[in-house]
Amino acid sequence: PYPAFQGIRNSMFIHTDPSLQPKRGWLGHFAAEEFTGDNDTNNDDEQQQKQRQQQPPNCVALPIPGAFPVYALVATSRISKGDKLFRLKPNNNSQEENSDFPITTMRALADSVDDRYCTEISELRSYLEMAYSRVPIEKTSDDDAKNDNNNQPKKFVSPFHAINKEYPGLVQVHADPDIYLIDDFLTGAECDQIIAKATPHLRPCLVKNEETGALAENYNRRTSFDTNIPQKEAPTIIKKMANVAQCDERQLEILQVLRYEKGQQFKAHTDGFDGPMTACGFQQSGRLMTIFCYLNTVEEGGQTKFTKLGLNISPKKGQAVCFYPNTIGLEEDERTEHQGSVAVDTKWLLVTWVWKNYRSDKLYAESKLDELDDSVISEFTTD
């Protein structure tokens, strides 16, 4: 359902043979339909089965640990352009021991792919869902008959994360799906300090171009500037976010500051993903709650529009918006689709997401983040 990927043949390579040079986007083949070692050969005549048995295996596809459904294609012999691929599929230990390229070696190579490209692999799905448009699959009349309840409220198996309903100033502005506002969640001093701290470090948001697949600045789906703030530089804010979300600080995604200038926007999207995923430092988890805060009051443009609910929110300094993109069972709630309308006046946001599990990937550890400066954001201005 992602037309942007049609015709794209980009791949990541690791070569163990120093005499080989990587060729971008080429795997040297189109996968063959037949596979050596498979058992589904009952329909082959005796000559075909003999040919299959004589065909030496030249590659194996192995799942990369922790990155399903991403696979590493490992060559067991030199493959020329146009050669078909034949998978090695040993059925017992003796076959592995007799192989010139044992499975244990292949798994080690798959691990090396995972180690070398761990960041890229972990974010593949998040890029896919956030940066590419999905094209609905055309339904048949049978599909319509099976889904005659499409216009009724979606029923979820799991409940949603529980917000702290005793939090001061919490107001529910929509039910099913639940959306909350909190005026003065951030003090004016906190908002001003965030803007001052972030301004020198802003960079254009990077989004994958739907036509080329390349990362691009100011692509028309999301045109804004951002930077990250370490938790240690905003302790009062982290404490409030954990309080209202009733979560551990380790469940919070890295704090992101966004600035939208005149003409910039973020088109309709959801913050959730249907099912568990590995991204942003979280392993096989998902976003349970979105918390974003307006850092300035915007007189014109820049509204947050919940496109399927008819709910529009105008940016108000210090106000927080909270909602649930997923259930605790990681069922995506597409009703929370929203967009950042085209800005007329400059708009500033602070955003984070509450995940189901702790942030565990060391590459995304708070200690890995660059300090913006040596100041610590406080609730009140100090003279």
C-alpha positions as CSV (number, residue, x, y, z in Angstrom):
1,P,0.0,0.0,0.0
2,Y,3.0,2.3,-0.1
3,P,3.5,3.5,-3.8
4,A,6.6,5.4,-2.9
5,F,8.5,2.1,-2.6
6,Q,7.6,0.8,-6.0
7,G,10.7,0.6,-8.2
8,I,13.1,1.4,-5.3
9,R,15.9,-1.1,-5.0
10,N,18.1,0.4,-2.2
11,S,19.9,-2.1,0.1
12,M,22.5,-2.1,2.9
13,F,25.6,-4.3,2.3
14,I,28.2,-5.9,4.4
15,H,31.0,-7.7,2.4
16,T,33.2,-10.2,4.1
17,D,35.2,-10.8,0.9
18,P,37.6,-7.8,0.5
19,S,37.9,-8.4,-3.2
20,L,34.2,-7.6,-3.7
21,Q,33.0,-4.1,-4.2
22,P,29.5,-3.1,-3.0
23,K,27.1,-2.2,-5.7
24,R,24.3,0.1,-4.5
25,G,20.8,-1.2,-4.9
26,W,21.7,-4.5,-6.5
27,L,21.4,-8.0,-5.0
28,G,22.4,-9.7,-8.3
29,H,19.2,-11.6,-8.8
30,F,15.5,-11.9,-8.7
31,A,14.5,-14.6,-6.1
32,A,13.8,-18.0,-7.6
33,E,10.5,-19.7,-6.9
34,E,12.2,-23.0,-6.1
35,F,14.3,-23.6,-3.0
36,T,16.8,-26.4,-2.4
37,G,16.0,-28.4,0.7
38,D,12.3,-27.6,0.8
39,N,9.9,-30.5,1.3
40,D,7.1,-29.3,-1.0
41,T,8.5,-31.2,-4.1
42,N,5.7,-33.8,-4.4
43,N,4.6,-32.4,-7.8
44,D,8.1,-32.5,-9.3
45,D,9.0,-35.3,-11.6
46,E,12.1,-37.4,-10.8
47,Q,14.3,-35.3,-13.2
48,Q,13.2,-32.0,-11.7
49,Q,13.9,-33.3,-8.2
50,K,17.3,-34.5,-9.2
51,Q,18.1,-31.1,-10.7
52,R,17.0,-29.4,-7.5
53,Q,19.2,-31.7,-5.4
54,Q,22.2,-31.0,-7.6
55,Q,21.7,-27.2,-7.5
56,P,24.2,-26.0,-4.8
57,P,22.7,-23.5,-2.4
58,N,24.1,-20.0,-2.8
59,C,22.4,-17.9,-0.2
60,V,20.3,-17.9,2.9
61,A,17.8,-15.4,4.3
62,L,17.9,-15.1,8.1
63,P,15.8,-12.9,10.3
64,I,17.8,-10.1,11.9
65,P,17.5,-10.5,15.7
66,G,15.1,-8.0,17.2
67,A,14.2,-6.5,13.8
68,F,11.5,-8.8,12.4
69,P,10.3,-8.8,9.6
70,V,13.7,-7.5,8.4
71,Y,16.0,-10.2,7.0
72,A,19.6,-10.4,6.1
73,L,20.4,-12.1,2.8
74,V,23.7,-13.9,3.2
75,A,25.5,-15.3,0.2
76,T,27.1,-18.7,0.7
77,S,29.0,-18.5,-2.6
78,R,29.7,-15.9,-5.3
79,I,26.5,-14.8,-7.0
80,S,26.7,-13.3,-10.5
81,K,24.2,-10.8,-11.9
82,G,21.1,-12.7,-13.1
83,D,21.7,-15.8,-11.0
84,K,18.7,-17.3,-9.2
85,L,18.8,-17.6,-5.5
86,F,18.6,-21.0,-3.8
87,R,18.1,-21.1,-0.1
88,L,20.1,-23.4,2.2
89,K,17.6,-25.0,4.6
90,P,19.4,-27.7,6.7
91,N,17.1,-30.0,8.5
92,N,19.5,-31.4,11.1
93,N,22.9,-30.8,12.6
94,S,24.7,-33.1,10.3
95,Q,23.7,-31.0,7.3
96,E,25.0,-27.9,9.0
97,E,28.3,-29.6,9.9
98,N,28.8,-30.7,6.3
99,S,28.0,-27.3,4.9
100,D,30.9,-25.2,3.6
101,F,29.1,-22.2,5.1
102,P,27.4,-23.3,8.4
103,I,24.3,-21.7,9.7
104,T,26.2,-20.5,12.8
105,T,28.4,-18.4,10.6
106,M,25.3,-17.0,8.8
107,R,23.7,-16.1,12.0
108,A,26.9,-14.3,13.0
109,L,26.7,-12.3,9.8
110,A,23.1,-11.5,10.4
111,D,24.1,-10.2,13.9
112,S,26.8,-8.0,12.3
113,V,24.1,-6.5,10.0
114,D,22.0,-5.8,13.1
115,D,25.0,-4.2,14.9
116,R,26.1,-2.1,11.9
117,Y,22.7,-0.8,11.0
118,C,20.8,-1.0,14.3
119,T,19.6,2.6,14.2
120,E,18.4,2.5,10.6
121,I,16.7,-0.9,11.1
122,S,14.9,0.1,14.3
123,E,13.5,3.2,12.6
124,L,12.4,1.7,9.3
125,R,8.8,1.2,10.4
126,S,8.5,4.6,12.1
127,Y,9.7,6.3,8.9
128,L,7.3,4.1,6.9
129,E,4.3,5.0,8.9
130,M,5.1,8.7,9.6
131,A,6.7,9.8,6.3
132,Y,4.8,7.8,3.6
133,S,1.3,8.1,2.5
134,R,-0.8,4.9,2.6
135,V,-3.1,4.1,-0.2
136,P,-6.2,2.2,0.9
137,I,-6.6,-1.2,-0.7
138,E,-9.6,-1.3,-2.9
139,K,-12.4,-3.2,-1.2
140,T,-14.7,-5.8,-2.9
141,S,-18.4,-6.1,-2.3
142,D,-17.6,-9.1,-0.1
143,D,-15.4,-6.9,2.0
144,D,-18.1,-4.4,2.4
145,A,-20.5,-7.1,3.4
146,K,-18.1,-8.2,6.1
147,N,-17.6,-4.7,7.4
148,D,-21.1,-3.3,7.5
149,N,-20.3,-1.8,10.9
150,N,-17.6,0.5,9.6
151,N,-19.7,3.6,10.5
152,Q,-20.1,2.5,14.1
153,P,-17.6,3.3,16.9
154,K,-14.6,1.1,16.8
155,K,-14.4,-1.5,19.5
156,F,-11.0,-2.1,21.1
157,V,-9.9,-5.2,22.9
158,S,-7.7,-3.4,25.4
159,P,-8.4,-0.2,27.4
160,F,-6.5,3.0,27.1
161,H,-3.8,4.3,29.5
162,A,-5.2,6.1,32.5
163,I,-4.5,9.8,32.9
164,N,-4.3,11.4,36.3
165,K,-7.8,12.9,36.5
166,E,-6.8,14.7,39.7
167,Y,-4.2,16.8,38.0
168,P,-4.9,20.5,38.6
169,G,-6.6,22.2,35.7
170,L,-7.3,19.0,33.7
171,V,-10.3,19.5,31.4
172,Q,-11.8,16.8,29.1
173,V,-12.8,18.4,25.7
174,H,-13.7,15.2,23.9
175,A,-14.8,11.7,24.9
176,D,-14.3,8.5,22.9
177,P,-11.6,9.2,22.0
178,D,-10.6,11.1,25.1
179,I,-8.8,14.4,24.6
180,Y,-7.7,16.6,27.5
181,L,-6.5,20.2,27.9
182,I,-4.5,21.6,30.8
183,D,-4.2,25.4,31.0
184,D,-0.9,26.7,32.5
185,F,0.6,23.2,32.5
186,L,3.9,25.1,31.8
187,T,4.6,28.4,33.4
188,G,5.4,31.4,31.3
189,A,9.0,31.2,32.5
190,E,9.3,27.6,31.5
191,C,8.0,28.4,28.0
192,D,10.4,31.3,27.6
193,Q,13.4,29.3,28.8
194,I,12.6,26.4,26.4
195,I,12.4,28.7,23.4
196,A,15.7,30.5,24.4
197,K,17.5,27.2,25.1
198,A,16.3,25.6,21.8
199,T,16.6,28.5,19.4
200,P,20.4,28.2,18.7
201,H,20.1,24.4,18.0
202,L,17.1,24.2,15.7
203,R,17.4,22.3,12.5
204,P,15.0,21.5,9.7
205,C,12.9,18.4,10.3
206,L,14.0,15.5,8.1
207,V,11.2,13.6,6.4
208,K,11.5,10.9,3.6
209,N,10.5,12.1,0.2
210,E,7.6,10.0,-1.0
211,E,8.9,9.9,-4.6
212,T,12.7,9.4,-4.1
213,G,12.8,7.7,-0.7
214,A,15.6,10.1,0.3
215,L,15.6,12.2,3.5
216,A,14.7,15.7,2.7
217,E,14.5,19.1,4.5
218,N,11.2,21.0,4.4
219,Y,9.4,18.3,2.4
220,N,5.7,19.4,2.1
221,R,4.4,16.8,4.5
222,R,6.2,18.3,7.5
223,T,7.9,21.7,7.3
224,S,9.2,22.8,10.6
225,F,12.3,23.0,12.7
226,D,13.2,20.9,15.8
227,T,15.7,20.0,18.4
228,N,15.8,17.8,21.5
229,I,16.1,18.7,25.2
230,P,17.8,16.4,27.7
231,Q,15.6,15.6,30.7
232,K,18.2,16.8,33.1
233,E,17.8,20.3,31.6
234,A,14.0,20.3,32.2
235,P,13.4,18.5,35.5
236,T,10.3,20.4,36.5
237,I,8.7,19.6,33.2
238,I,9.6,15.9,33.3
239,K,8.1,15.7,36.8
240,K,4.8,17.2,35.6
241,M,4.6,15.0,32.5
242,A,5.2,11.9,34.6
243,N,2.6,13.0,37.1
244,V,-0.2,13.7,34.6
245,A,0.5,10.6,32.6
246,Q,1.0,8.4,35.7
247,C,4.1,6.9,34.2
248,D,7.8,6.4,34.9
249,E,10.2,9.0,33.5
250,R,11.9,6.2,31.5
251,Q,8.7,5.7,29.5
252,L,9.0,9.2,28.0
253,E,10.3,9.7,24.5
254,I,13.1,12.2,24.1
255,L,11.7,15.8,24.5
256,Q,11.3,17.5,21.2
257,V,10.9,21.2,20.6
258,L,9.3,22.3,17.3
259,R,9.0,25.7,15.6
260,Y,6.6,26.4,12.8
261,E,7.2,29.6,10.8
262,K,4.8,31.3,8.4
263,G,3.6,28.8,5.7
264,Q,4.9,25.7,7.6
265,Q,2.7,22.8,8.7
266,F,2.4,19.1,9.6
267,K,-0.2,17.3,7.5
268,A,-2.7,14.8,8.9
269,H,-1.1,11.9,10.7
270,T,-1.5,9.7,13.8
271,D,1.1,9.3,16.5
272,G,0.4,5.6,16.9
273,F,1.3,2.3,15.1
274,D,-0.9,-0.7,15.0
275,G,1.0,-3.4,17.0
276,P,4.4,-3.3,18.7
277,M,7.4,-1.7,17.1
278,T,11.0,-0.9,17.8
279,A,11.8,2.8,17.4
280,C,13.0,5.9,19.3
281,G,14.9,3.8,21.8
282,F,12.0,1.5,22.7
283,Q,11.9,-2.2,22.0
284,Q,8.7,-3.9,20.8
285,S,6.6,-1.3,22.4
286,G,4.2,1.5,21.4
287,R,3.0,5.0,22.1
288,L,0.2,5.0,24.7
289,M,-0.2,8.8,25.2
290,T,0.7,12.0,23.4
291,I,1.6,15.1,25.4
292,F,2.3,18.4,23.6
293,C,2.5,21.9,25.0
294,Y,2.1,25.2,23.3
295,L,5.0,27.5,24.1
296,N,3.4,30.7,22.8
297,T,0.0,32.0,22.1
298,V,-0.8,32.2,18.3
299,E,-3.2,34.8,17.1
300,E,-3.6,33.5,13.5
301,G,-3.0,30.1,11.9
302,G,-1.3,27.0,13.4
303,Q,-4.4,25.4,14.9
304,T,-4.2,21.7,15.9
305,K,-7.1,20.0,14.0
306,F,-8.4,16.6,14.9
307,T,-9.5,15.9,11.3
308,K,-12.0,13.1,12.1
309,L,-13.5,14.7,15.2
310,G,-14.2,18.2,14.1
311,L,-12.1,19.5,17.0
312,N,-9.8,22.5,16.5
313,I,-7.5,23.8,19.2
314,S,-5.8,27.2,19.0
315,P,-2.3,27.5,20.5
316,K,-2.3,29.1,23.9
317,K,0.9,29.6,25.9
318,G,1.5,27.0,28.6
319,Q,-1.5,24.8,27.6
320,A,-1.0,21.1,27.3
321,V,-2.9,18.7,25.0
322,C,-3.1,15.0,25.9
323,F,-4.7,12.1,24.0
324,Y,-4.2,8.4,23.3
325,P,-2.9,7.2,19.9
326,N,-2.9,3.5,21.0
327,T,-4.6,1.3,23.6
328,I,-2.4,-0.5,26.1
329,G,-2.7,-3.5,23.8
330,L,-1.1,-1.4,21.1
331,E,-4.2,-1.1,18.9
332,E,-4.0,2.1,16.9
333,D,-6.8,4.6,17.3
334,E,-7.0,6.3,13.9
335,R,-9.7,8.6,15.2
336,T,-6.9,10.7,16.8
337,E,-5.6,11.7,13.4
338,H,-4.6,15.3,13.6
339,Q,-2.7,18.0,11.7
340,G,-0.8,21.2,12.4
341,S,-2.5,23.8,10.2
342,V,-0.5,26.2,8.1
343,A,1.2,28.7,10.4
344,V,0.7,32.4,9.9
345,D,2.3,33.6,13.1
346,T,5.2,31.6,14.5
347,K,4.2,28.6,16.6
348,W,6.3,26.8,19.2
349,L,5.6,23.3,20.7
350,L,7.1,21.0,23.2
351,V,6.3,17.3,22.5
352,T,6.8,13.9,24.0
353,W,5.1,10.5,24.0
354,V,4.5,8.0,26.8
355,W,5.5,4.5,25.7
356,K,4.3,1.2,27.1
357,N,7.8,0.1,28.2
358,Y,11.0,1.8,29.3
359,R,13.4,3.4,26.8
360,S,16.1,0.7,26.7
361,D,18.2,1.3,23.6
362,K,21.5,2.7,24.8
363,L,21.8,4.7,21.6
364,Y,18.9,6.8,22.8
365,A,20.0,7.1,26.4
366,E,19.7,10.5,27.9
367,S,23.4,10.5,28.5
368,K,23.9,10.4,24.7
369,L,22.1,13.6,24.1
370,D,24.0,16.8,23.5
371,E,23.6,19.5,26.1
372,L,21.9,22.6,24.8
373,D,23.5,24.7,27.4
374,D,24.5,24.5,31.1
375,S,21.2,26.1,32.4
376,V,18.4,24.2,34.0
377,I,14.8,25.2,33.2
378,S,12.8,26.4,36.3
379,E,9.2,27.1,36.8
380,F,9.9,30.7,37.8
381,T,12.2,33.4,36.5
382,T,15.2,34.0,38.8
383,D,16.9,37.4,38.9
